[in-house]
Amino acid sequence: MKQNWPHLSYPRLKDTIATVQLWTQIVGKIRLKKMPWLNHSWHVTLYVSPRGLTTQSIPYGGGSFQIDFDFIAHQLLITCSSGEHQTMDLYPRTVAGFYKELFEKLALLNIEAVIYAKPNEIDPAIPFAEDVIHSAYDKTQMGLFHQALLNSNTIFTQFRARFTGKCSPVHFFWGAFDLAVTRFSGRRAPVHPGGAPNMPDRVMQEAYSHEVSSCGFWPGSDQFPHPAFYAYCYPTPATFGEQPVKPAEAFYSTEMGEFFLKYEDVRNAADPEKTLMDFLETTYVAAANTGNWDRGRLECDFSWLESK
């Protein structure tokens, strides 16, 4: 079935994204505190759901709870295995107000959570309880962005299935507010230099402890005001950016050390799904070939399924 790839406008989306990113950081930090540590910080992520973003089930007190952003009904839902639940409306409201109400709702459910109450990977890092600056929420724009996440998640999931080596889930990092999936060569990598704003270097070093080829979807920034797909590898071979990739609209940023493909170029393609898959596959091949990965051992051959 052909996906509906909605039009995304960074200027219309950016204020809502700036606020929702901080809301997701609050929820993600609750998951971070309650889940056991997984390699490369995989325990902190959110996941795309049919209605928004979800923590999935979090163990707690002999049961579990889950927090969901519903970008269709525009609510935050906290559900517990005990049958109890609480809801919050999503509307133009400050980060400070969201933070206060969320922890009041958790207290009503007898869920105790103590988080580091400042943003990561954002500068300046205003404490959540003090942030009365970010308060935008455009329901229409958030719904469009969710649809783009759903479409991207589908193609990323298909791409992930073509690899038999170690591979991350398709998951949503609230630090940079991007959907990502990462393949691993199986070899250790040089120590990462770190340097992300308001992020301990040791966290970055553990995240990049092994060689990776990673791709994702990101809403853009003031410096690059376009929602886009990206692909990079660590470490980055000298000739990585010189490799041929598809489609023709994809380009390499020497400054960022990554390949990019604007979301609108995917949306406007005759076959958006194939266009995005081509980008994911060819940028991975660029990383694997220049990095001398053992592709025969790491990649899946599902050709036998075609005869079934």
Backbone torsions as a table, in degrees:
resi	resn	phi	psi	omega
1	MET	NA	132.7	-178.8
2	LYS	-70.0	132.7	179.8
3	GLN	-75.2	152.9	171.8
4	ASN	-93.7	105.6	-179.6
5	TRP	-95.8	102.2	-174.4
6	PRO	-73.8	158.1	174.0
7	HIS	-73.1	131.2	176.2
8	LEU	-117.5	131.6	177.8
9	SER	-117.5	114.5	179.9
10	TYR	-57.6	-45.7	179.0
11	PRO	-56.9	-36.0	179.1
12	ARG	-78.7	-25.8	-173.5
13	LEU	-92.3	-27.3	-162.3
14	LYS	-62.1	-39.4	-178.1
15	ASP	-68.0	-40.3	176.5
16	THR	-63.8	-44.1	179.4
17	ILE	-61.4	-41.3	-179.4
18	ALA	-59.9	-37.7	178.6
19	THR	-76.4	-49.3	-176.2
20	VAL	-64.6	-34.0	176.1
21	GLN	-57.1	-42.0	179.3
22	LEU	-69.5	-37.6	174.2
23	TRP	-60.7	-43.3	-179.6
24	THR	-68.1	-30.0	176.8
25	GLN	-64.2	-40.6	178.6
26	ILE	-61.6	-49.2	-179.7
27	VAL	-65.9	-42.3	179.8
28	GLY	-63.1	-35.1	179.1
29	LYS	-68.9	-28.8	173.9
30	ILE	-65.7	-44.4	176.6
31	ARG	-62.0	-42.1	179.2
32	LEU	-55.0	-44.1	-176.1
33	LYS	-73.0	-27.4	-172.2
34	LYS	-99.7	-14.8	-178.3
35	MET	-98.6	148.1	172.0
36	PRO	-65.0	148.8	-178.4
37	TRP	-64.5	129.8	173.5
38	LEU	-111.4	150.5	-178.9
39	ASN	-51.6	141.8	175.7
40	HIS	63.5	25.4	177.9
41	SER	63.6	28.9	-179.8
42	TRP	-68.6	-14.2	-179.8
43	HIS	-75.9	-11.1	-173.9
44	VAL	-93.4	-12.2	-165.8
45	THR	-78.6	161.3	168.9
46	LEU	-102.7	172.6	-177.1
47	TYR	-134.8	145.5	177.2
48	VAL	-70.8	131.9	177.6
49	SER	-120.5	168.8	179.2
50	PRO	-58.1	-23.4	-176.8
51	ARG	-113.3	-6.4	-179.2
52	GLY	167.9	-119.8	178.2
53	LEU	-130.9	145.9	-176.2
54	THR	-138.5	149.9	172.1
55	THR	-78.6	-16.2	-163.8
56	GLN	60.9	-174.2	-171.4
57	SER	-72.0	131.5	179.3
58	ILE	-115.3	119.2	179.4
59	PRO	-62.4	138.2	177.9
60	TYR	-165.0	127.3	170.9
61	GLY	54.9	41.1	-179.7
62	GLY	82.7	0.0	177.4
63	GLY	-140.9	-140.6	177.9
64	SER	-158.6	163.1	172.4
65	PHE	-140.1	167.8	-177.7
66	GLN	-146.8	143.9	177.1
67	ILE	-120.3	128.9	-176.3
68	ASP	-126.2	132.1	165.4
69	PHE	-87.6	120.1	177.6
70	ASP	-105.8	104.6	-177.8
71	PHE	-91.7	11.5	172.0
72	ILE	-100.9	-52.8	174.9
73	ALA	-85.2	-10.7	179.3
74	HIS	58.8	60.2	177.2
75	GLN	-139.1	158.1	166.5
76	LEU	-107.3	129.4	-177.4
77	LEU	-117.8	133.7	172.3
78	ILE	-115.5	115.3	-179.4
79	THR	-119.5	143.5	-176.3
80	CYS	-121.9	152.0	177.4
81	SER	-65.7	-17.4	176.8
82	SER	-72.9	-13.1	-176.3
83	GLY	101.1	-12.0	178.5
84	GLU	-77.6	155.7	177.2
85	HIS	-157.6	160.1	174.2
86	GLN	-139.9	151.8	177.5
87	THR	-130.7	154.0	174.4
88	MET	-133.4	141.9	175.8
89	ASP	-81.9	143.5	174.4
90	LEU	-101.7	120.8	-177.5
91	TYR	-158.9	173.6	178.7
92	PRO	-60.4	105.1	-176.1
93	ARG	-149.3	154.6	-177.3
94	THR	-71.6	157.2	173.1
95	VAL	-60.8	-39.5	179.1
96	ALA	-60.2	-42.8	178.7
97	GLY	-66.8	-41.3	177.3
98	PHE	-61.2	-47.1	-178.8
99	TYR	-59.6	-46.4	-178.5
100	LYS	-62.5	-48.9	-176.8
101	GLU	-67.2	-38.5	-179.4
102	LEU	-60.3	-44.9	-178.7
103	PHE	-73.3	-25.0	171.2
104	GLU	-67.0	-41.8	178.8
105	LYS	-66.0	-40.7	177.5
106	LEU	-61.7	-39.8	179.3
107	ALA	-63.3	-37.5	177.7
108	LEU	-63.1	-26.3	178.9
109	LEU	-95.9	6.9	-179.0
110	ASN	59.0	36.7	175.3
111	ILE	-104.4	117.1	179.8
112	GLU	-98.1	129.2	178.6
113	ALA	-146.5	126.9	176.2
114	VAL	-116.8	116.9	-175.5
115	ILE	-116.6	162.9	168.6
116	TYR	-74.9	106.4	-164.3
117	ALA	-90.1	41.9	172.4
118	LYS	-135.4	151.9	-179.0
119	PRO	-68.4	155.6	170.1
120	ASN	-112.1	153.1	177.6
121	GLU	62.0	20.6	178.3
122	ILE	-133.0	139.2	178.5
123	ASP	-137.7	122.5	5.6
124	PRO	-79.0	153.4	-178.8
125	ALA	-98.6	86.6	-179.9
126	ILE	-74.5	128.6	176.5
127	PRO	-53.5	138.4	-176.0
128	PHE	-54.6	-43.0	-176.4
129	ALA	-67.0	-14.2	-177.3
130	GLU	-110.5	-3.0	-172.9
131	ASP	-85.2	98.4	174.6
132	VAL	-108.8	13.2	179.8
133	ILE	-87.1	-49.3	-177.2
134	HIS	-84.9	116.5	-175.3
135	SER	-150.0	13.6	-175.9
136	ALA	-84.3	143.6	172.0
137	TYR	-157.3	104.2	177.3
138	ASP	-100.7	110.3	-175.3
139	LYS	-59.3	-40.9	-178.4
140	THR	-64.2	-47.3	-179.0
141	GLN	-64.8	-38.7	179.8
142	MET	-68.4	-34.8	175.9
143	GLY	-64.9	-39.6	177.7
144	LEU	-65.5	-42.9	179.6
145	PHE	-64.0	-38.8	177.8
146	HIS	-61.9	-41.3	178.4
147	GLN	-61.9	-39.3	177.1
148	ALA	-65.1	-37.5	175.7
149	LEU	-63.0	-43.9	179.3
150	LEU	-58.6	-47.3	-179.2
151	ASN	-62.8	-44.6	-179.7
152	SER	-64.4	-41.4	179.9
153	ASN	-59.5	-39.3	179.7
154	THR	-62.4	-48.1	-178.3
155	ILE	-70.0	-39.3	177.3
156	PHE	-61.0	-39.0	-179.8
157	THR	-65.4	-40.3	176.4
158	GLN	-65.1	-41.5	178.5
159	PHE	-62.9	-42.5	-179.7
160	ARG	-59.9	-35.7	-175.4
161	ALA	-68.2	-12.2	-176.5
162	ARG	-91.0	14.2	-173.6
163	PHE	-132.8	128.0	-178.7
164	THR	-99.0	-10.5	175.6
165	GLY	-76.0	-176.7	177.2
166	LYS	-61.3	131.7	-178.4
167	CYS	-147.1	140.8	177.9
168	SER	-70.4	163.5	163.9
169	PRO	-64.0	167.6	166.2
170	VAL	-82.8	112.3	-172.2
171	HIS	-143.3	165.2	-172.3
172	PHE	-110.7	117.0	178.7
173	PHE	-91.3	118.2	-178.1
174	TRP	-76.8	-14.9	177.7
175	GLY	-62.6	-53.9	179.4
176	ALA	-100.3	-3.4	179.5
177	PHE	59.3	56.7	-179.9
178	ASP	-139.8	150.4	173.7
179	LEU	-91.5	132.9	-172.9
180	ALA	-145.5	157.2	169.5
181	VAL	-144.4	139.3	-170.8
182	THR	-131.1	130.4	174.7
183	ARG	-101.8	151.2	-177.0
184	PHE	-123.0	142.4	177.1
185	SER	-78.2	-24.3	-175.3
186	GLY	100.8	-5.3	-179.0
187	ARG	-105.2	150.1	175.8
188	ARG	-69.0	153.3	-178.8
189	ALA	-111.2	161.5	172.3
190	PRO	-60.6	154.6	-179.1
191	VAL	-59.9	128.0	-178.4
192	HIS	-71.2	141.0	-177.9
193	PRO	-73.6	-12.6	-176.8
194	GLY	71.7	-149.8	176.0
195	GLY	104.7	-1.1	176.7
196	ALA	-69.3	142.0	-177.7
197	PRO	-63.7	134.4	177.4
198	ASN	51.9	44.8	178.1
199	MET	-141.7	121.9	179.4
200	PRO	-58.8	136.3	-179.9
201	ASP	-57.7	-34.6	-177.3
202	ARG	-64.0	-29.7	177.0
203	VAL	-69.1	-44.4	177.7
204	MET	-63.9	-38.3	-178.7
205	GLN	-67.4	-37.1	176.4
206	GLU	-70.9	-37.2	-180.0
207	ALA	-62.7	-34.3	-178.3
208	TYR	-113.3	39.6	-179.5
209	SER	-72.1	-21.7	-178.9
210	HIS	-127.8	158.0	-178.9
211	GLU	-61.7	135.7	-176.7
212	VAL	-135.7	155.1	163.9
213	SER	-125.9	117.4	-170.9
214	SER	-125.8	147.1	176.5
215	CYS	-139.6	159.7	-177.9
216	GLY	-168.3	-178.6	178.1
217	PHE	-128.3	133.6	-169.9
218	TRP	-141.3	141.7	-173.6
219	PRO	-77.8	-6.7	179.7
220	GLY	101.2	-179.1	-179.0
221	SER	-150.4	173.0	177.6
222	ASP	-62.4	-31.0	178.5
223	GLN	-75.4	-29.4	178.1
224	PHE	-135.8	83.4	-169.2
225	PRO	-80.3	55.4	-179.3
226	HIS	-144.9	124.6	167.4
227	PRO	-56.2	139.5	-171.5
228	ALA	-154.8	157.9	167.9
229	PHE	-96.5	146.1	-178.3
230	TYR	-134.6	162.9	175.3
231	ALA	-153.2	134.3	178.9
232	TYR	-148.9	171.8	174.0
233	CYS	-139.5	155.9	175.0
234	TYR	-138.2	129.0	-6.9
235	PRO	-66.6	165.4	-175.7
236	THR	-102.8	108.0	177.3
237	PRO	-59.7	151.2	-175.2
238	ALA	-58.9	-30.6	-175.8
239	THR	-100.7	8.2	-178.1
240	PHE	-55.1	-50.2	-176.2
241	GLY	-70.1	-9.1	-179.6
242	GLU	-92.4	-4.8	-174.6
243	GLN	-75.6	147.4	177.6
244	PRO	-73.3	131.2	177.7
245	VAL	-132.3	162.5	177.4
246	LYS	-116.1	154.9	-4.2
247	PRO	-79.2	-174.2	-177.1
248	ALA	-63.6	-26.0	-177.4
249	GLU	-75.8	-15.0	179.2
250	ALA	-67.7	148.6	-178.8
251	PHE	-147.5	159.8	-179.8
252	TYR	-106.0	131.2	175.7
253	SER	-98.4	111.5	177.6
254	THR	-63.1	-38.0	-179.9
255	GLU	-62.2	-43.7	-178.2
256	MET	-88.3	-21.9	-176.2
257	GLY	70.7	31.9	-176.2
258	GLU	-140.2	154.8	166.9
259	PHE	-85.8	145.9	177.5
260	PHE	-131.4	150.0	171.8
261	LEU	-140.6	117.1	-177.8
262	LYS	-63.4	140.4	178.7
263	TYR	-55.3	-41.7	-178.2
264	GLU	-62.5	-30.3	177.1
265	ASP	-68.7	-33.4	173.7
266	VAL	-69.6	-49.3	-177.0
267	ARG	-57.9	-39.5	-175.7
268	ASN	-86.1	-3.4	-179.4
269	ALA	-69.6	154.2	177.4
270	ALA	-61.0	-34.8	178.2
271	ASP	-133.1	87.8	-175.6
272	PRO	-58.3	-39.6	-177.0
273	GLU	-64.8	-44.9	178.4
274	LYS	-66.4	-38.4	179.8
275	THR	-60.3	-45.9	179.0
276	LEU	-67.1	-42.4	179.3
277	MET	-62.7	-38.7	176.5
278	ASP	-59.2	-42.7	179.3
279	PHE	-62.9	-46.4	-179.8
280	LEU	-62.0	-45.5	-175.9
281	GLU	-69.1	-45.7	-174.5
282	THR	-72.5	-32.8	177.0
283	THR	-72.3	-33.8	173.1
284	TYR	-63.6	-45.5	179.2
285	VAL	-59.5	-39.2	177.6
286	ALA	-59.9	-43.1	179.1
287	ALA	-69.3	-45.5	-175.8
288	ALA	-67.1	-41.2	-178.5
289	ASN	-71.0	-45.1	-179.7
290	THR	-72.8	-23.3	178.3
291	GLY	-94.3	1.9	178.2
292	ASN	58.5	46.1	175.3
293	TRP	-73.9	151.8	176.6
294	ASP	-83.5	79.0	-172.3
295	ARG	-63.5	-34.4	179.5
296	GLY	-61.7	-31.8	179.3
297	ARG	-84.7	-25.8	-169.7
298	LEU	-97.9	-22.1	-173.1
299	GLU	-100.8	148.7	-177.6
300	CYS	-87.4	148.4	171.8
301	ASP	-120.6	102.6	-179.4
302	PHE	-104.2	21.2	-178.1
303	SER	-61.2	-27.2	-179.7
304	TRP	-64.1	-24.4	179.5
305	LEU	-67.8	-27.4	-176.5
306	GLU	-65.7	-21.1	180.0
307	SER	-90.1	-5.4	-179.3
308	LYS	-77.7	NA	NA
